[in-house]
Amino acid sequence: MNKEMYLNELKKALSGLNEQEKEAALAFCTEMIDDRVEAGLTEEAAVNAMDAPAQMAEKLAVDFKQPPQAAASFAPPQSNEWQKMVLRCAPEGINHINLQTTNMGIKAIPSKDGQITLTYFTRAQNVHEATVEGDALILREIKSVSSRNFFSFFSGPGCREGVTLELPADMMVNLKMQSKNGGLSLSDMQMLMHVDMHTTNGGLSVSRVNCISLDIKTTNGGLALSETKAKTFFDAGTTNGGLAVKDCFCPLYLSLHTTNGGVAVANCVSQNHLSIRSSNGGMKVHNLNGASLALHTSNAPITGTLPGPQSLWQIESHTTNGRNNLPASQPGEKPL
């Protein structure tokens, strides 16, 4: 089945939505298919990776049926004491969540009641505003005055409590989380779309997450990933921090990279290409697998194990100012 046939069947199955809602739902699925084609799949393979039209229609009917109602309006704080704010809304109609903070960490976890709850803190020197705008839930920074006090991995300087996002574990939504001077944490999500997480001066943690694509970066902080799957694109990197990754999977492209930090990667698989790069930090790998593997490091060793006999791998290896126990060149089935 090609894209046009799939979308036509899906449109017929979306009988419970009005024309505007159908248009938004079809545009959403069109983007999903196009993203997979851009990542290297054929159109037929990209369509086959989608849920059947009837199943997809059931999910879309929940997400696109009606616009959410925000529970509270924004009032600028007058005091420099941290004030707790809460915004609650239904997940229906929310396709994008964009959270941006300074001096506060952000964590996203499953909700217990099926609703979206955003809890954050604001004060006169650090003003944040949360709103629902169309199909997007947005937390934006209005004003910020930097603090010199540094706290934990998650909180960063400023408010110790940080921001907490609670949303249904099976919600299909594009999620963007950005922080300055605060850590980011995401866990236990089953059906996210595009995930974008960037932070400076804070650590980053992702565990037990399934999504379409994953792009995560941190500067001056460590990065930890576990039990996470991305269907089309998986890119994770850190500068001035270590990288620890285990039990992760991406069928098309999985890239891990760090500068000035060590790398430990175990039980990771890409059916196409898996790349790990490090500068000024050692690399330890265990049980990596893929159609091709690329391991690069500067000023530090690479050690570890790969599945199968050495003869399985088509090896090209080189080192400068160091020892190498692999052949410089060897024919085989899988490029290394």
Backbone hydrogen bonds, N-H to C=O, Kabsch-Sander energy under -0.5 kcal/mol:
donor,donor_aa,acceptor,acceptor_aa,energy
6,Y,2,N,-2.2
7,L,3,K,-2.7
8,N,4,E,-2.0
9,E,5,M,-2.2
10,L,6,Y,-2.4
11,K,7,L,-2.4
12,K,8,N,-1.7
13,A,9,E,-1.7
14,L,10,L,-1.1
14,L,11,K,-0.5
15,S,13,A,-0.7
17,L,14,L,-1.5
22,K,18,N,-2.8
23,E,19,E,-2.4
24,A,20,Q,-1.9
25,A,21,E,-2.3
26,L,22,K,-2.9
27,A,23,E,-2.1
28,F,24,A,-1.9
29,C,25,A,-2.0
30,T,26,L,-2.5
31,E,27,A,-2.1
32,M,28,F,-1.6
33,I,29,C,-2.3
34,D,30,T,-2.7
35,D,31,E,-2.5
36,R,32,M,-1.5
37,V,33,I,-2.1
38,E,34,D,-2.6
39,A,35,D,-1.3
40,G,37,V,-1.5
41,L,36,R,-2.2
46,A,42,T,-2.7
47,V,43,E,-2.2
48,N,44,E,-2.4
49,A,45,A,-1.3
50,M,47,V,-1.5
56,M,52,A,-3.0
57,A,53,P,-2.4
58,E,54,A,-1.5
59,K,55,Q,-1.6
60,L,56,M,-2.7
61,A,57,A,-2.3
62,V,58,E,-0.9
63,D,59,K,-1.8
64,F,60,L,-2.6
65,K,61,A,-0.7
70,A,68,P,-0.5
71,A,88,R,-0.9
83,Q,122,T,-3.0
85,M,120,Y,-3.3
87,L,118,L,-2.5
89,C,116,I,-2.1
93,G,63,D,-5.2
94,I,91,P,-2.0
95,N,93,G,-0.7
95,N,135,D,-2.8
96,H,135,D,-1.9
97,I,174,N,-2.6
98,N,137,L,-2.7
99,L,176,K,-2.8
100,Q,139,L,-2.2
101,T,178,Q,-1.9
103,N,180,K,-3.0
106,I,183,G,-2.4
107,K,163,V,-2.3
108,A,185,S,-2.6
109,I,165,L,-2.7
111,S,167,L,-1.6
116,I,89,C,-2.7
117,T,115,Q,-0.5
117,T,166,E,-2.4
118,L,87,L,-3.0
119,T,117,T,-0.6
119,T,164,T,-2.8
120,Y,85,M,-2.4
122,T,83,Q,-2.0
123,R,126,N,-1.7
124,A,79,S,-2.5
127,V,143,K,-1.5
128,H,126,N,-0.5
129,E,140,R,-2.7
131,T,138,I,-2.6
133,E,131,T,-0.6
133,E,136,A,-2.9
134,G,132,V,-0.5
136,A,133,E,-1.7
137,L,96,H,-2.5
138,I,131,T,-2.9
138,I,136,A,-0.5
139,L,98,N,-2.7
140,R,129,E,-2.8
140,R,138,I,-0.5
142,I,127,V,-3.2
142,I,140,R,-0.5
143,K,127,V,-1.6
145,V,125,Q,-0.6
150,F,148,R,-0.5
156,G,152,S,-1.9
159,C,103,N,-1.3
159,C,157,P,-0.6
163,V,105,G,-3.0
164,T,119,T,-2.7
165,L,107,K,-2.9
166,E,117,T,-2.8
166,E,164,T,-0.5
167,L,109,I,-1.7
171,M,168,P,-1.8
173,V,171,M,-0.8
174,N,95,N,-2.5
175,L,194,H,-2.2
176,K,97,I,-2.8
177,M,196,D,-2.8
178,Q,99,L,-2.6
179,S,198,H,-1.7
180,K,101,T,-1.4
181,N,200,T,-2.4
182,G,200,T,-0.9
183,G,154,F,-1.9
184,L,203,G,-2.1
185,S,106,I,-2.1
186,L,205,S,-2.2
187,S,108,A,-1.6
188,D,207,S,-1.7
189,M,208,R,-1.0
190,Q,169,A,-3.2
191,M,169,A,-0.8
192,L,210,N,-1.7
193,M,173,V,-2.6
195,V,193,M,-0.5
195,V,213,S,-2.3
196,D,175,L,-2.6
196,D,194,H,-0.5
197,M,215,D,-2.3
198,H,177,M,-2.2
199,T,217,K,-1.6
200,T,179,S,-1.4
201,N,219,T,-2.7
202,G,219,T,-0.8
203,G,153,F,-0.8
204,L,222,G,-2.0
205,S,184,L,-2.3
206,V,224,A,-2.3
207,S,186,L,-2.1
208,R,226,S,-1.9
209,V,227,E,-0.6
210,N,189,M,-2.3
211,C,229,K,-2.1
212,I,192,L,-0.7
212,I,193,M,-1.7
213,S,193,M,-1.5
214,L,233,F,-2.5
215,D,195,V,-2.4
216,I,235,D,-2.5
217,K,197,M,-2.5
218,T,237,G,-1.5
219,T,199,T,-1.5
220,N,239,T,-3.1
221,G,239,T,-0.7
223,L,242,G,-2.2
224,A,204,L,-2.5
225,L,244,A,-2.6
226,S,206,V,-1.8
227,E,246,K,-1.4
229,K,209,V,-2.7
230,A,249,F,-2.1
231,K,211,C,-1.7
232,T,212,I,-2.9
233,F,212,I,-0.9
234,F,253,Y,-1.5
235,D,214,L,-2.7
236,A,255,S,-2.4
237,G,216,I,-2.0
238,T,257,H,-1.7
239,T,218,T,-1.7
240,N,259,T,-3.0
241,G,259,T,-0.8
243,L,262,G,-2.4
244,A,223,L,-2.6
245,V,264,A,-2.8
246,K,225,L,-1.7
247,D,266,A,-1.9
249,F,228,T,-2.0
250,C,269,V,-1.9
254,L,273,H,-2.3
255,S,234,F,-3.1
256,L,275,S,-2.6
257,H,236,A,-1.9
258,T,277,R,-1.6
259,T,238,T,-1.4
260,N,279,S,-2.8
261,G,279,S,-0.7
263,V,282,G,-2.7
264,A,243,L,-2.5
265,V,284,K,-2.6
266,A,245,V,-2.0
267,N,286,H,-2.4
269,V,248,C,-2.0
270,S,289,N,-2.0
273,H,252,L,-1.5
274,L,292,S,-2.1
275,S,254,L,-2.7
276,I,294,A,-2.7
277,R,256,L,-2.2
278,S,296,H,-1.8
279,S,258,T,-1.2
280,N,298,S,-2.0
281,G,298,S,-0.7
283,M,301,P,-2.6
284,K,263,V,-2.6
285,V,303,T,-2.3
286,H,265,V,-1.7
287,N,305,T,-1.0
288,L,305,T,-0.7
289,N,268,C,-1.9
291,A,270,S,-0.8
292,S,272,N,-1.2
293,L,335,P,-2.5
294,A,274,L,-2.1
296,H,276,I,-2.2
298,S,278,S,-1.0
303,T,283,M,-2.5
305,T,285,V,-1.5
312,L,309,P,-1.6
313,W,310,Q,-1.5
314,Q,334,K,-3.6
315,I,313,W,-1.0
315,I,330,Q,-1.1
317,S,328,A,-1.7
330,Q,315,I,-2.0
333,E,312,L,-1.8
334,K,312,L,-2.0
336,L,314,Q,-3.0
